[in-house]
Amino acid sequence: MRGEKGISLLETILALAILGIISVSFLGGTATTSTARATADERASGKILAESLLETIKKMDYASSYNLTVPDDFAGYAANITVQNIKNNNIQQVFITIEHRNREVLTLESYKVNRQ
């Protein structure tokens, strides 16, 4: 029996410990990637919603405020529209703030001109 070579218990435990450390590191990276992807998707959806609302506002008649509803496709999202009049009330600065699950995702700013 002395001449036989094999893997000792200590070597096996050490190999399993190294494998466990590598696995935990990999799983941690996977969780971080999933969170980053979800945040990017949330921001992209918010941008699409804000741009859509802004285009709708630009097509509307010139007014002191604009009330729009969020489409059903964007469940969980909310939009806050703020208007500031500048240049003798002929130009408006429009801010659209998008929230998802009560957390601000994006603020889009643009201008609307009274061409009448």
SEVEX-726242 format. One line per 4 residues: number of its first residue (from 0); for each residue x, y, z of C-alpha. Coordinates in steps of 0.001 Angstrom, whole numbers. Example, Ala and Ser with C-alpha at 12.3 -4.5 7.8 and 13.67 -1.06 7.14 Angstrom:
<recs>
0> 12300:-4500:7800; 13670:-1060:7140 .
</recs>
This chain:
<recs>
0> 0:0:0; 2868:2390:552; 3867:2446:-3097; 408:3451:-4305 .
4> -180:7091:-5107; -3545:8778:-4849; -5316:11935:-3789; -5294:12617:-93 .
8> -8242:13999:1835; -6427:17305:2352; -5863:17774:-1363; -9518:17011:-2092 .
12> -10744:19541:496; -8371:22198:-856; -9549:21614:-4436; -13202:21887:-3380 .
16> -12487:25116:-1470; -10833:26683:-4531; -13724:25565:-6733; -16201:27064:-4241 .
20> -14412:30424:-4213; -14426:30562:-8008; -18129:29629:-8135; -19131:32313:-5622 .
24> -17183:34946:-7571; -18880:33912:-10807; -22362:34027:-9255; -21678:37476:-7795 .
28> -20707:38758:-11240; -23839:37255:-12754; -26066:39023:-10195; -24351:42359:-10874 .
32> -24818:41921:-14619; -28520:41151:-14172; -29036:44283:-12080; -27199:46458:-14612 .
36> -29275:45034:-17464; -32545:45685:-15606; -31499:49287:-14888; -30557:49840:-18537 .
40> -33912:48419:-19692; -35768:50651:-17234; -33889:53724:-18455; -34440:52856:-22134 .
44> -38185:52421:-21560; -38270:55720:-19679; -36537:57480:-22560; -38977:56070:-25106 .
48> -41908:57189:-22937; -40479:60693:-22386; -39777:61190:-26098; -43274:60006:-26983 .
52> -44875:62411:-24516; -42675:65258:-25741; -43707:64676:-29352; -47357:64677:-28274 .
56> -46857:67987:-26452; -45199:69537:-29498; -48220:68608:-31623; -50662:70152:-29132 .
60> -51759:73782:-29139; -49646:76186:-27108; -50895:76137:-23487; -49677:77024:-20010 .
64> -49709:73363:-18918; -50156:69931:-20481; -51939:66943:-18976; -51075:63619:-20549 .
68> -51618:60069:-19374; -49020:57345:-19525; -49985:54626:-22046; -50902:51171:-20724 .
72> -47761:49754:-22353; -45743:51524:-19656; -47366:50079:-16537; -45555:51161:-13387 .
76> -44214:54340:-14984; -45358:57875:-14139; -44632:61172:-15897; -44393:64623:-14364 .
80> -44557:67488:-16882; -43286:70935:-15871; -43496:74009:-18122; -41586:77285:-17763 .
84> -42491:80252:-19965; -39565:82303:-21258; -39032:85043:-23855; -42301:86983:-23466 .
88> -44305:83757:-23188; -43429:82787:-26782; -41080:79971:-25812; -41668:77252:-23261 .
92> -39077:75098:-21607; -40651:71679:-21065; -39318:69182:-18521; -40602:65610:-18487 .
96> -39548:63547:-15486; -40161:59812:-15702; -40484:57691:-12566; -40663:53921:-12260 .
100> -41736:52357:-8974; -41524:55779:-7274; -37884:56241:-8310; -36766:58886:-10796 .
104> -35402:57259:-13937; -34952:60094:-16417; -35571:63800:-16992; -35921:65068:-20544 .
108> -35826:68777:-21388; -36914:70495:-24592; -38453:73701:-25923; -41788:74536:-27515 .
112> -42281:77715:-29547; -45535:79632:-29994; -45621:80161:-33764; -48868:82119:-33871 .
</recs>
